[in-house]
Each structure stands twice: as structure tokens, then as C-alpha cells.
Amino acid sequence: MIDSVHAVATLRRYVRKDAKADLAAGLAVAAVAVPVGVAYAELAGFRPEIGLYSSILPLVAYAAFGSSRQLIVGPDAATCALVAAVVAPLAHGDAALYASLSVTLALMTGVICIAASFLRLGVLADFLSRPILVGFLNGVALSIMLGQMGKLLGFRVAAKGIIPPIVEVLGRLGEIHAPTLAVAAGAFAVLIIAPRLAPRLPASIAAMGVAGVAVAAFGLERHGVKTLGVVPSGLPAFRAPHFDPDLTPELLAQAAGLALVSFSSLMLTSRSFASKNGYDVDPDRDFAALGIANLASALSQGFTISGADSRTAVADAAGGRTRVTGLVAAAAVALVVMVFTAPLRYVPEAAMAAVLVMAGLSLVDLQTLRILYRIDPIEAGLSVLATIGVVAVGPVNAILFVVILALLRFVQLAARPRVEILGQVKGMSGWHSLARHAEGEAHPSLLLLRFNGPLVFFNAAFFKQKIMASVHEAGPELRNVVIDLLPVTTIDATGLFAVKEVAEALRAKGVGLCAAGRATEWRQWSEKRDFDIRIVRMFPSLRAAFSELGAEAERHGQE
């Protein structure tokens, strides 16, 4: 939640010895934020200065309210692609309406994030699983890269999706504009070579700088190479957004999706760098900080922002120690906006497209996909399915698609928990799954079962089915079924009725139903609700149940 007192106190406790490192890191971040802000503004459908506006006040807001020491916020490739996909169909080519809708979207996203923080919904950071988020970002990366083909080749590509644009480009190879393609190839060369020759120089600023110099020196604008044009200097004046109120429900729905995706992405970056540097972050506080940062972006006529993993990596690599790094970066970008925008007019669109393609490539994560396949092919399949969803229905509709995927995966895991038959293994204490220990032995008159999950309405039928099937396979000597309650964290009303129904069915077969563990909790719960559970025989532990029921079985055998 929002904690302005804590935020101010943190800044007041600033240690001066960190100043040099934070200053250097802040300038390094600004050197990357300027060209990336310009490029991502183009991706989101805005003039370049809008991307710079979105890189100033949000940094200040997160520095004041966020919990991560390294995280840098600002325009993000995936978020910008989503903004464009949301706003473009609603604006119908009207630039003023496009700007108003984007500001409104940032405002709504900010309000939703702050409300979610007050409701302590930071747990949503874990809602989109790593496989689904990786698959979603892989799909967005493909969309970004394919969306830049026309600018790289010098003609407009009308087709949408994945396959249609490729087919269109292959059919129009004769229309390629050679000077534009040459500029794009040069920009790609600089982006690839610059990190090797000058590791401290941001490759994006090098590529745009070299391309801009080439345009100015050789007059490439006269040969049809499109450039950014004049970029106005100075900070923006506040303007209230104007749009058709009938669009409000749709914008709210899209803002909620943006909030979920941008927060999940932000927390992934935040937690990664917190883990690397040995501290923890507060998801609820960061949810609020993201919301305030988006409000700040809206106030400065910007668009929706998120955590910026590339700029965060720059801050960390440059030695940034505190959130003051973000304040320094914000001041440096503001200085550029007020004084140094003139050279940006020569930057060609093809060079920006090259930067965006490289940004898209940085989102592609095949290594994690391979790791996921080794861990669990089903998880890897879900990741690929999320990528296909983005490709098939577009990044905006894919938000709902991946949320549904996440829900289905959760239900699949919770509705079908692992059920294990337990036994004793020679040389090992306790009780172990016989499926994993073929040498283990079960008592012929006792069936020890472990149900690894809560017993609730969506798995109660599965619980009954598994127990009755296990009883059927146990043989005629079976006298008692013992359920290990320790993994059963919750039992709802449907679960309780399922237990009673199983107990009655077993009693009809001459078999008793027992439970081990959570005996006091079970008794107190039933007494409080006046629910008769005497049909189930309780034991404090599996050891106690095995000892007493085994002894009873022996006495019964002697009789």
C-alpha cells in the first residue's frame, strides 16, 4: 500500500557515499532511456517526445514510493505494443483522440493498480505463472518484430497477424526502398558491433546517432528516407483528455488487463534484481508505486508504463545502489527534452525500427522454454500455447487468453492432486509413497492414503473416486483406510459431505475410515459448526494410527 512517510524517510536516510555510484548509474540509464523512449513511442503510435515525457515523472514517482532499489520504470516494449493494440482501433486515425485515449488508459491503469494495492492484491504477481508469462512475452516479441518490417523495407505493410504480413512482404519484394533498407542494415550492424567495441556506450544511442549523422551528411531525406522530423523542446502542458464516454467500459477492461500484465512483468524484473542483490521487495507497495507512476505519466501526457528490464540491468551493471539512480535519470532526460531535442529530427524511422526489432529479440526467451520442457513438458506446452494465443488473437485479446490458461492450469493442479498409497521402506523411517519405492511394504489390513491438496468442491468427487478405487484394489483382508490429513490444508462443506459418503460406503463393505493428523483442528472445527464427524476415527499421527490399528488387526486375526 502507499506509504509516503516511509518513502520520504528512506530518501532522508540517504547515505552520501552512494551518491557517486548513483549519479553514474543514473546518467547511464538516461543514455539508454532517451533512444529507447523515442523508439517505444513510435511503437505505441506516438510522436517521439511523448516517449521522453513518459520517462521522467514516472521515474520520480517510483523512486518515492517503490520498494526495489534497482528497478527503473518507463516505456516498455510489451506494454507499448498493448497500448497501440488497444487505442488504435478506437481512435480511427484521429491523432488528438489517440492521445486522449492513451492518457485515459494510463490514468485508469494507475487507479486500478492503486486500488489493487489497497486490497492487497500483490499476490497477483504470482497469478501469471512463469511459463505463461514467458510464452506471452515471446508472442509479443514476434508481434513487435513483424510490425517493423514495413519501416525496415520502406513501404507500408497492411496485413495483420503473423503469416499474412510475411506473405505480403514476400509478394512485394520489388517495392523495397533501397536507401531505407541500407539505413536499416547499417543500424543493425551498429547494434551488433557497438557492444563489442564500446561496451559502455548504449548500442541504441550509437545506432540512432550514426544513422542520424548519415541522413544529415548525405541528405537521405531527399532520397525518400523518412525521419522523425522536428521534435519540440520543453516539458508538456497538462491537457484534460476528451473522448466518447461510451468507450469507458472498454477502456476500463483493457486497463485492468494492462495492469495485470505490466505488474506481473514489473515484479518479475524487481524480484530478479532483489534476489541478486540480497534484499526483498513488497508486492503491494510496488503495485501502488506502479499505479502512481502511471498517474504521473498521464499527467505528463504520456502513456502506460511498466518496469523496464533493460534499463534496470543498466542501472545494476553501472553500480546503482538506491532509487536515487532513477531520480538522476529523470533529471537527465528532462534536460534532454528541454535543451537537446534538435538532433533527433535527423533520426530515421528505419533505425528506430532496427532498435525495436532488437528489443523484440531481447524479449524472446527460448532458454527458459527449454528448461521448462526438461522440468515439465506440460508447462512448456502451456508456454507455447500462450505464444500461439498472442499470434492468433493479438496481444490485447491474448491477455484474457493467458488469464484463462492460468485459471485452467490452477484448476487442473488443484482438482487433481496427487494421491499416494503409503507404506514402510526398510532402512527408512516414516511412511513413503509405494509408487516411488517399489521395495516398500503395505500392511494387508491397512490402506494408508495421502491426498496432497485441499478437499473442496472441485475435487471432492475425485477424492471419492480415488479412495474407492484403491479400496477395490486392496484385497479382502482390508479392515481400515487411514487418510493422512497433514497435506489437506482446507476442507469445505462439499469436502465434508464427501468424507461422510466415503465413510458410509466403506462401512457397508466392513471397512472403517480413519484420519491421522490435525486431530485437534478437526475436532474444534466440527464442534464449532455442530457437524457430527464421529463416523471418522481420528488419530494424532500416522504412527499412532498404524500402531493401534495394526494391533487390532493382529488380535482380530488371532480370534
C-alpha positions as CSV (number, residue, x, y, z in Angstrom):
1,M,0.0,0.0,0.0
2,I,1.0,3.7,-0.3
3,D,3.4,4.7,2.4
4,S,4.6,8.2,1.7
5,V,6.1,8.6,5.2
6,H,8.3,5.6,4.7
7,A,9.3,6.7,1.2
8,V,10.3,10.2,2.4
9,A,12.1,8.7,5.4
10,T,14.1,6.4,3.1
11,L,15.3,9.3,0.9
12,R,16.1,11.3,4.0
13,R,18.3,8.5,5.3
14,Y,20.3,8.6,2.0
15,V,24.0,7.7,2.5
16,R,26.2,10.2,0.7
17,K,28.8,7.5,-0.1
18,D,26.2,6.1,-2.6
19,A,25.9,9.4,-4.4
20,K,28.8,8.8,-6.9
21,A,27.6,5.4,-7.9
22,D,24.0,6.5,-8.2
23,L,25.0,9.6,-10.3
24,A,27.0,7.5,-12.7
25,A,24.3,4.8,-12.9
26,G,21.5,7.4,-13.4
27,L,23.4,9.0,-16.4
28,A,23.9,5.5,-17.9
29,V,20.2,4.8,-17.6
30,A,19.3,8.2,-19.2
31,A,21.7,7.4,-22.1
32,V,19.6,4.3,-22.8
33,A,16.2,5.8,-21.8
34,V,16.3,8.6,-24.4
35,P,16.7,6.5,-27.6
36,V,14.5,3.7,-26.2
37,G,11.8,6.2,-25.2
38,V,11.8,7.6,-28.7
39,A,11.7,4.2,-30.3
40,Y,9.0,2.9,-28.0
41,A,6.9,6.0,-28.6
42,E,7.0,5.1,-32.2
43,L,5.9,1.5,-31.4
44,A,3.0,2.8,-29.3
45,G,1.9,5.1,-32.2
46,F,3.1,8.5,-30.7
47,R,5.5,11.3,-31.6
48,P,9.0,10.8,-30.1
49,E,8.6,13.5,-27.4
50,I,5.8,11.5,-25.8
51,G,8.1,8.6,-25.1
52,L,10.5,11.1,-23.4
53,Y,7.7,12.6,-21.3
54,S,6.8,9.1,-20.1
55,S,10.4,8.6,-19.0
56,I,10.6,11.5,-16.5
57,L,7.8,11.8,-13.8
58,P,7.2,8.0,-13.6
59,L,10.8,7.6,-12.5
60,V,10.3,10.2,-9.8
61,A,7.1,8.5,-8.6
62,Y,8.7,5.1,-8.3
63,A,11.7,6.5,-6.6
64,A,9.4,8.0,-4.0
65,F,7.0,5.1,-3.5
66,G,8.6,1.9,-4.8
67,S,10.4,-0.9,-2.8
68,S,13.1,-2.0,-5.2
69,R,16.5,-0.3,-5.0
70,Q,17.4,-1.1,-8.6
71,L,14.1,-1.1,-10.6
72,I,13.7,1.5,-13.4
73,V,10.3,2.2,-14.8
74,G,9.3,3.7,-18.1
75,P,8.2,2.8,-21.6
76,D,8.3,-1.0,-22.1
77,A,8.2,-2.9,-25.4
78,A,5.4,-5.3,-24.4
79,T,3.3,-2.5,-22.7
80,C,3.7,-0.2,-25.7
81,A,2.6,-2.9,-28.1
82,L,-0.5,-3.5,-25.9
83,V,-1.3,0.3,-25.8
84,A,-1.1,0.5,-29.6
85,A,-3.3,-2.5,-30.0
86,V,-5.9,-1.1,-27.6
87,V,-6.0,2.6,-28.7
88,A,-5.6,2.3,-32.5
89,P,-8.9,0.6,-33.2
90,L,-10.8,3.2,-31.0
91,A,-9.1,6.3,-32.4
92,H,-9.8,5.6,-36.1
93,G,-6.8,7.7,-37.2
94,D,-7.6,10.8,-35.1
95,A,-4.3,11.8,-33.6
96,A,-5.9,14.0,-30.9
97,L,-8.3,11.3,-29.9
98,Y,-5.4,8.8,-29.9
99,A,-3.5,10.9,-27.4
100,S,-6.6,11.4,-25.2
101,L,-7.4,7.7,-25.1
102,S,-3.8,6.8,-24.3
103,V,-3.7,9.3,-21.4
104,T,-7.0,8.0,-20.1
105,L,-5.7,4.4,-20.4
106,A,-2.7,5.3,-18.3
107,L,-4.9,7.1,-15.8
108,M,-7.2,4.1,-15.5
109,T,-4.4,1.7,-15.2
110,G,-2.9,3.8,-12.4
111,V,-6.1,3.9,-10.5
112,I,-6.6,0.1,-10.8
113,C,-3.1,-0.6,-9.6
114,I,-3.5,1.7,-6.5
115,A,-6.9,0.1,-5.7
116,A,-5.4,-3.3,-6.1
117,S,-2.6,-2.3,-3.6
118,F,-5.2,-1.2,-1.0
119,L,-7.0,-4.6,-1.5
120,R,-3.6,-6.3,-1.0
121,L,-3.7,-7.9,-4.4
122,G,0.1,-8.0,-4.8
123,V,-0.4,-11.8,-4.8
124,L,-1.5,-11.3,-8.5
125,A,2.2,-11.0,-9.2
126,D,2.2,-14.8,-8.9
127,F,-1.0,-15.3,-10.9
128,L,0.6,-15.5,-14.3
129,S,2.9,-18.4,-13.9
130,R,6.5,-18.1,-15.3
131,P,5.7,-20.4,-18.3
132,I,2.6,-18.5,-19.3
133,L,4.3,-15.1,-18.9
134,V,7.4,-16.2,-20.9
135,G,5.0,-17.5,-23.6
136,F,3.1,-14.3,-23.6
137,L,6.2,-12.2,-24.0
138,N,7.5,-14.4,-26.7
139,G,4.3,-13.8,-28.6
140,V,4.5,-10.0,-28.1
141,A,8.1,-10.1,-29.3
142,L,7.0,-11.8,-32.6
143,S,4.3,-9.1,-33.0
144,I,6.8,-6.3,-32.4
145,M,9.3,-7.6,-34.9
146,L,6.8,-8.3,-37.6
147,G,5.3,-4.9,-37.1
148,Q,8.5,-3.2,-38.0
149,M,9.0,-4.9,-41.4
150,G,7.4,-2.1,-43.4
151,K,9.6,0.5,-41.8
152,L,12.7,-1.5,-42.5
153,L,11.9,-2.1,-46.1
154,G,10.4,1.3,-46.9
155,F,6.7,0.5,-47.6
156,R,3.6,0.1,-45.6
157,V,2.5,-3.5,-44.7
158,A,-1.3,-3.7,-44.3
159,A,-1.7,-7.3,-43.3
160,K,-2.0,-8.2,-39.6
161,G,-1.0,-11.3,-37.6
162,I,2.0,-13.4,-38.3
163,I,1.7,-15.3,-41.5
164,P,-0.2,-12.7,-43.6
165,P,2.4,-9.9,-43.2
166,I,5.2,-12.4,-44.2
167,V,3.2,-13.4,-47.3
168,E,2.5,-9.8,-48.2
169,V,6.2,-8.8,-47.9
170,L,7.3,-11.8,-50.0
171,G,4.9,-10.7,-52.7
172,R,6.2,-7.1,-52.7
173,L,9.9,-7.6,-52.7
174,G,10.2,-5.5,-55.8
175,E,8.9,-2.4,-53.9
176,I,11.8,-2.4,-51.4
177,H,13.2,1.1,-51.0
178,A,17.0,0.6,-51.2
179,P,18.2,3.7,-49.3
180,T,15.8,2.8,-46.4
181,L,16.9,-0.8,-46.3
182,A,20.6,0.3,-46.4
183,V,20.0,2.6,-43.4
184,A,18.3,-0.3,-41.5
185,A,21.2,-2.6,-42.3
186,G,23.7,-0.1,-41.1
187,A,21.7,0.4,-37.9
188,F,21.6,-3.4,-37.3
189,A,25.4,-3.5,-37.9
190,V,26.0,-0.8,-35.2
191,L,23.6,-2.5,-32.8
192,I,25.5,-5.8,-33.1
193,I,29.1,-4.4,-33.2
194,A,28.8,-1.4,-30.8
195,P,28.5,-3.6,-27.6
196,R,31.8,-5.3,-28.5
197,L,33.8,-2.3,-29.5
198,A,32.4,0.1,-26.8
199,P,30.6,-1.9,-24.0
200,R,29.9,1.3,-22.0
201,L,28.2,3.1,-24.9
202,P,24.4,2.2,-25.2
203,A,24.0,0.4,-28.6
204,S,20.7,2.1,-29.3
205,I,22.0,5.6,-29.0
206,A,25.0,4.6,-31.1
207,A,22.8,3.2,-33.9
208,M,20.4,6.2,-33.9
209,G,23.4,8.6,-33.7
210,V,25.3,7.0,-36.7
211,A,22.1,6.8,-38.7
212,G,21.2,10.4,-38.0
213,V,24.6,11.6,-39.0
214,A,24.4,9.6,-42.2
215,V,21.0,11.2,-43.0
216,A,22.2,14.7,-42.3
217,A,25.6,14.2,-44.2
218,F,24.2,12.6,-47.3
219,G,20.8,14.3,-47.5
220,L,19.0,11.0,-47.4
221,E,15.7,12.7,-46.7
222,R,15.7,13.9,-50.3
223,H,16.0,10.3,-51.4
224,G,12.9,9.2,-49.6
225,V,14.3,8.1,-46.2
226,K,11.7,9.0,-43.6
227,T,12.9,10.6,-40.3
228,L,11.4,11.7,-37.0
229,G,11.2,15.3,-38.1
230,V,11.2,18.2,-35.7
231,V,10.9,17.2,-32.1
232,P,9.6,20.1,-29.9
233,S,11.6,21.0,-26.9
234,G,10.2,21.8,-23.4
235,L,8.0,20.0,-21.0
236,P,4.4,19.3,-21.8
237,A,1.4,21.3,-20.6
238,F,-1.4,19.5,-18.9
239,R,-4.5,18.9,-21.1
240,A,-7.6,17.0,-19.8
241,P,-8.4,14.1,-22.1
242,H,-11.6,14.2,-24.2
243,F,-13.3,11.1,-25.6
244,D,-16.7,9.5,-26.1
245,P,-17.9,8.3,-22.6
246,D,-19.4,5.2,-24.2
247,L,-15.8,4.0,-24.6
248,T,-15.3,4.0,-20.8
249,P,-16.3,0.3,-20.1
250,E,-14.0,-1.0,-22.9
251,L,-11.1,1.2,-21.7
252,L,-11.6,0.0,-18.1
253,A,-11.5,-3.6,-19.2
254,Q,-8.3,-3.1,-21.2
255,A,-6.7,-1.1,-18.4
256,A,-7.3,-4.0,-16.0
257,G,-5.6,-6.3,-18.4
258,L,-2.7,-3.9,-18.8
259,A,-2.4,-3.5,-15.0
260,L,-2.1,-7.3,-14.6
261,V,0.4,-7.8,-17.4
262,S,2.6,-4.8,-16.5
263,F,2.6,-5.6,-12.8
264,S,3.5,-9.2,-13.4
265,S,6.3,-8.1,-15.7
266,L,7.5,-5.5,-13.2
267,M,7.6,-7.9,-10.3
268,L,9.5,-10.5,-12.4
269,T,12.2,-7.9,-13.0
270,S,12.0,-6.4,-9.5
271,R,12.3,-9.8,-7.7
272,S,15.2,-10.9,-10.0
273,F,17.4,-8.0,-9.1
274,A,16.3,-8.0,-5.5
275,S,17.4,-11.6,-5.3
276,K,20.7,-10.8,-7.0
277,N,21.4,-8.0,-4.6
278,G,20.2,-9.7,-1.4
279,Y,17.0,-7.9,-0.3
280,D,13.3,-8.3,-0.5
281,V,10.6,-6.3,-2.3
282,D,7.0,-5.6,-1.2
283,P,4.5,-6.5,-4.0
284,D,1.6,-4.5,-2.6
285,R,3.8,-1.4,-2.2
286,D,5.1,-1.9,-5.8
287,F,1.5,-2.3,-7.1
288,A,0.8,1.2,-5.6
289,A,4.1,2.6,-6.9
290,L,3.3,1.4,-10.4
291,G,-0.1,3.0,-10.2
292,I,1.3,6.3,-9.1
293,A,3.9,6.1,-11.8
294,N,1.2,5.6,-14.4
295,L,-0.8,8.6,-13.0
296,A,2.4,10.6,-13.3
297,S,2.8,9.5,-16.9
298,A,-0.8,10.5,-17.6
299,L,-0.3,13.9,-16.0
300,S,2.7,14.5,-18.3
301,Q,0.6,13.5,-21.4
302,G,2.4,10.1,-21.6
303,F,1.2,6.6,-21.9
304,T,1.1,3.4,-19.8
305,I,4.5,2.3,-18.4
306,S,5.9,-0.7,-16.6
307,G,9.2,-2.0,-15.2
308,A,12.0,-1.6,-17.8
309,D,14.2,-4.7,-17.6
310,S,16.9,-3.4,-19.9
311,R,17.3,-0.1,-18.1
312,T,17.2,-1.8,-14.8
313,A,20.0,-4.1,-15.9
314,V,22.0,-0.9,-17.0
315,A,21.4,0.6,-13.6
316,D,22.6,-2.5,-11.8
317,A,25.6,-3.0,-14.1
318,A,26.6,0.6,-13.7
319,G,26.7,0.2,-9.9
320,G,23.4,1.9,-8.9
321,R,22.7,1.3,-5.2
322,T,19.5,3.1,-4.5
323,R,16.3,4.6,-6.1
324,V,18.2,7.9,-6.4
325,T,19.5,6.4,-9.6
326,G,16.0,6.9,-11.0
327,L,15.9,10.5,-9.9
328,V,19.2,11.2,-11.6
329,A,18.0,9.5,-14.8
330,A,14.7,11.5,-14.7
331,A,16.6,14.8,-14.4
332,A,18.9,13.9,-17.3
333,V,16.0,13.0,-19.6
334,A,14.2,16.2,-18.6
335,L,17.4,18.2,-19.5
336,V,17.4,16.5,-22.9
337,V,13.8,17.3,-23.5
338,M,14.3,21.0,-22.6
339,V,17.6,21.6,-24.5
340,F,18.8,18.8,-26.8
341,T,15.9,17.7,-29.0
342,A,17.1,19.4,-32.2
343,P,19.4,16.5,-33.3
344,L,16.5,14.0,-33.0
345,R,15.0,15.4,-36.2
346,Y,17.6,13.5,-38.3
347,V,17.0,10.1,-36.8
348,P,15.5,7.8,-39.5
349,E,12.5,5.6,-38.8
350,A,14.4,2.6,-40.2
351,A,17.0,3.0,-37.4
352,M,14.2,3.1,-34.8
353,A,12.6,0.0,-36.3
354,A,16.0,-1.7,-36.0
355,V,16.2,-0.8,-32.3
356,L,12.7,-2.1,-31.8
357,V,13.5,-5.4,-33.6
358,M,16.5,-5.9,-31.3
359,A,14.2,-5.0,-28.3
360,G,11.8,-7.7,-29.5
361,L,14.6,-10.2,-29.8
362,S,15.6,-9.4,-26.2
363,L,12.1,-10.4,-25.1
364,V,12.4,-13.9,-26.8
365,D,13.3,-16.4,-24.1
366,L,14.0,-19.8,-25.7
367,Q,16.4,-20.8,-23.0
368,T,13.7,-20.8,-20.3
369,L,11.4,-22.6,-22.7
370,R,14.0,-25.4,-23.0
371,I,14.4,-25.5,-19.2
372,L,10.6,-25.7,-18.8
373,Y,10.5,-28.7,-21.2
374,R,13.0,-30.5,-19.1
375,I,11.1,-29.8,-15.9
376,D,7.6,-30.5,-17.2
377,P,6.6,-30.8,-20.9
378,I,3.1,-29.7,-20.0
379,E,4.3,-26.4,-18.6
380,A,6.4,-25.9,-21.8
381,G,3.3,-26.7,-23.9
382,L,1.3,-24.0,-22.0
383,S,4.1,-21.5,-22.7
384,V,3.9,-22.3,-26.4
385,L,0.1,-22.2,-26.3
386,A,0.3,-18.7,-24.8
387,T,2.7,-17.6,-27.6
388,I,0.2,-19.0,-30.2
389,G,-2.6,-17.2,-28.5
390,V,-0.8,-13.8,-28.9
391,V,-0.1,-14.7,-32.6
392,A,-3.7,-15.8,-33.2
393,V,-5.8,-13.2,-31.5
394,G,-3.4,-10.2,-30.9
395,P,-1.7,-9.1,-27.7
396,V,-4.8,-7.4,-26.2
397,N,-7.2,-10.3,-26.6
398,A,-4.3,-12.6,-25.6
399,I,-4.4,-11.1,-22.1
400,L,-7.8,-12.7,-21.5
401,F,-6.4,-15.9,-23.2
402,V,-3.4,-16.2,-20.9
403,V,-5.6,-15.4,-17.8
404,I,-7.9,-18.3,-18.8
405,L,-4.8,-20.5,-19.3
406,A,-3.6,-19.6,-15.8
407,L,-7.0,-20.4,-14.3
408,L,-7.3,-23.7,-16.2
409,R,-3.8,-24.7,-15.0
410,F,-4.6,-23.8,-11.4
411,V,-7.9,-25.8,-11.5
412,Q,-6.1,-28.7,-13.2
413,L,-3.5,-28.8,-10.4
414,A,-6.0,-28.3,-7.6
415,A,-8.7,-30.5,-8.9
416,R,-6.5,-33.5,-9.5
417,P,-3.9,-33.5,-6.6
418,R,-1.5,-36.4,-6.3
419,V,-3.0,-39.3,-4.3
420,E,-0.4,-41.7,-2.8
421,I,-0.6,-45.1,-1.1
422,L,1.9,-45.2,1.7
423,G,3.9,-48.0,3.2
424,Q,7.1,-48.7,5.1
425,V,10.5,-48.9,3.4
426,K,13.3,-50.9,5.1
427,G,16.1,-48.7,6.4
428,M,13.9,-45.5,6.2
429,S,11.8,-44.1,9.0
430,G,8.3,-42.9,8.5
431,W,5.8,-43.7,5.6
432,H,6.6,-43.3,2.0
433,S,4.9,-43.5,-1.4
434,L,4.9,-47.0,-2.7
435,A,4.8,-45.6,-6.3
436,R,8.3,-44.2,-5.7
437,H,9.6,-47.1,-3.6
438,A,8.8,-50.5,-5.2
439,E,10.5,-52.2,-2.4
440,G,8.1,-50.7,0.2
441,E,5.6,-52.8,2.0
442,A,2.0,-52.1,3.0
443,H,0.1,-53.7,5.9
444,P,-2.5,-56.1,4.3
445,S,-5.3,-54.8,6.6
446,L,-4.5,-51.1,6.5
447,L,-4.6,-48.7,3.5
448,L,-2.7,-45.5,4.2
449,L,-3.6,-42.8,1.8
450,R,-2.1,-39.3,1.3
451,F,-4.3,-36.7,-0.5
452,N,-1.9,-33.9,-1.5
453,G,-4.2,-30.9,-1.6
454,P,-7.3,-29.2,-0.1
455,L,-10.5,-31.2,-0.1
456,V,-13.0,-28.8,-1.7
457,F,-15.9,-28.7,-4.1
458,F,-13.9,-29.1,-7.3
459,N,-12.0,-32.2,-6.2
460,A,-14.4,-33.9,-3.8
461,A,-15.7,-36.4,-6.5
462,F,-12.1,-37.2,-7.5
463,F,-11.3,-37.8,-3.8
464,K,-14.2,-40.3,-3.5
465,Q,-13.2,-42.0,-6.8
466,K,-9.6,-42.5,-5.8
467,I,-10.3,-43.9,-2.4
468,M,-12.9,-46.3,-3.6
469,A,-10.7,-47.5,-6.5
470,S,-7.8,-48.0,-4.0
471,V,-10.1,-50.0,-1.7
472,H,-11.2,-52.2,-4.6
473,E,-7.6,-53.0,-5.4
474,A,-6.5,-53.6,-1.8
475,G,-8.0,-57.1,-1.4
476,P,-10.3,-58.9,1.0
477,E,-8.0,-58.5,4.1
478,L,-8.5,-54.7,4.3
479,R,-10.0,-53.6,7.6
480,N,-9.3,-49.8,7.7
481,V,-8.5,-46.9,5.4
482,V,-6.3,-44.1,7.0
483,I,-6.2,-40.7,5.4
484,D,-3.1,-38.5,6.2
485,L,-4.7,-35.1,6.9
486,L,-1.4,-33.1,7.1
487,P,-1.4,-32.2,3.4
488,V,-5.2,-31.5,3.5
489,T,-5.0,-27.8,4.3
490,T,-8.7,-27.0,3.8
491,I,-12.0,-28.9,3.8
492,D,-15.1,-27.1,2.7
493,A,-18.7,-28.3,3.0
494,T,-18.7,-30.4,-0.2
495,G,-15.5,-32.0,1.1
496,L,-17.0,-32.9,4.4
497,F,-20.0,-34.5,2.7
498,A,-17.6,-36.4,0.5
499,V,-15.8,-37.7,3.6
500,K,-19.1,-38.8,5.2
501,E,-20.3,-40.5,1.9
502,V,-16.9,-42.4,1.7
503,A,-17.2,-43.5,5.3
504,E,-20.7,-44.8,4.8
505,A,-19.7,-46.6,1.6
506,L,-16.7,-48.2,3.4
507,R,-18.8,-49.2,6.4
508,A,-21.1,-51.1,4.1
509,K,-18.1,-53.1,3.0
510,G,-17.0,-53.7,6.6
511,V,-14.1,-51.2,6.3
512,G,-13.5,-48.3,8.7
513,L,-12.5,-44.8,7.7
514,C,-9.8,-43.2,9.8
515,A,-7.8,-39.9,9.7
516,A,-4.4,-39.1,11.0
517,G,-3.0,-35.6,11.9
518,R,-4.9,-32.3,12.5
519,A,-7.0,-34.2,15.1
520,T,-7.4,-31.1,17.4
521,E,-8.1,-28.8,14.4
522,W,-10.6,-31.3,13.0
523,R,-12.4,-31.7,16.4
524,Q,-12.6,-27.9,17.1
525,W,-13.8,-27.2,13.6
526,S,-16.6,-29.8,13.8
527,E,-17.7,-28.7,17.4
528,K,-17.9,-25.1,16.4
529,R,-20.2,-26.0,13.5
530,D,-22.1,-28.8,15.2
531,F,-21.1,-31.2,12.4
532,D,-21.0,-34.9,13.5
533,I,-17.8,-36.5,12.3
534,R,-17.8,-39.4,14.7
535,I,-18.1,-41.6,11.6
536,V,-14.4,-41.0,11.1
537,R,-12.0,-42.3,13.7
538,M,-9.3,-39.8,14.5
539,F,-5.6,-40.4,15.4
540,P,-2.9,-37.8,16.2
541,S,-0.5,-39.2,13.7
542,L,0.1,-42.0,11.1
543,R,2.4,-43.7,13.6
544,A,-0.3,-43.8,16.2
545,A,-2.9,-45.0,13.7
546,F,-0.6,-47.7,12.3
547,S,0.3,-48.9,15.8
548,E,-3.2,-49.1,17.2
549,L,-5.0,-50.4,14.1
550,G,-2.2,-52.9,13.4
551,A,-2.5,-54.3,16.9
552,E,-6.3,-54.5,16.5
553,A,-5.8,-56.4,13.2
554,E,-3.5,-58.9,14.9
555,R,-6.0,-59.5,17.7
556,H,-8.7,-60.0,15.1
557,G,-6.5,-62.5,13.3
558,Q,-5.9,-64.4,16.5
559,E,-9.6,-64.7,17.1
